[in-house]
Amino acid sequence: MSKSPIIPLKPIPIKDRVSMIFVYYGRIDVRDGAFVVINEVDGEDRERKHIPVGSVACIMLEPGTRISHMAVKLAAATGTLLIWVAEAGVRLYSAGQPGGARSDKLLYQAKLALDENLRLKVVRKMFAMRFGEKPPERRSVDQLRGIEGMRVKKLYELLARQYGVKWRGRRYDPKDWEAGDITNKCVSAATACLYGVAEAAILAAGYAPAIGFLHSGKPLSFVYDIADIFKFETVVPVAFRVAAQKPVQPDREVRIACRDVFRQTRLLKRIIPAIEEILAAGGIEPPKPPVDAQPPAIPEPESIGDEGHRSK
């Protein structure tokens, strides 16, 4: 009897996925080709949850989680970003990289970031998308950053009054989660959710999370740039609404609410087109490969995933 042919895995586009899943206190492994979370009960393995790994944008692994080599391999093959985070997801330790494999996109992004005139055009576009209006003329990147900071401060104050919560400014210590007030805890948990989704989208589109335009010097500079565009229409109002309810587990309530708002705002369908629109503001074309460059000996197979997803 002939064996059934093995169907190769192909990443699903980000726009067709669920936004994120958090996992804690369990072992992640692959059983019969399925991505599962396992608990050890009385010395025996018990399956706790089956995760449809290929239909999730990113999986956040909290303390108490272990993951097998086979599970990491499956996540990479399906283009799902794995992120190792601290409690409540407010500190990132490490991340997998199932995408970001397009050299032409990386060179394009780097060229825009290194040229001051092109960078200013990109930053102006980000400002316009974030606030719904053109930024003031003849302003430098640093001046636009200052204007943005003042507006953001006012937005926080307006939301605090709207939801009737105390707000003394954005204050939190990522090393001491319990030290923050409930509103800052909610904002931290909400932005962590948005950062995970933004990083997954950036990698899926073939770009580098570290090459930012407003933010710089961090491994996630571009993630912060992109997340800031959507922050006040998605997760920050959610954080203040949850904080007003004074929940016992603010991080859990915020995550659930963030997943809902990501779906309602269709964020995953919008985020990659927004990245392309922002970078297009520079007015240049992605660089062509050198004429003497050696093409791949084995062409990449066609994939239904995004441009940055690696094919198998």
Summary of the structure (lengths in Angstrom):
residues: 312
radius of gyration: 20.8
end to end distance: 26.8
largest distance: 73.9
contacts: 973
relative contact order: 0.16
helix: 46%
strand: 15%
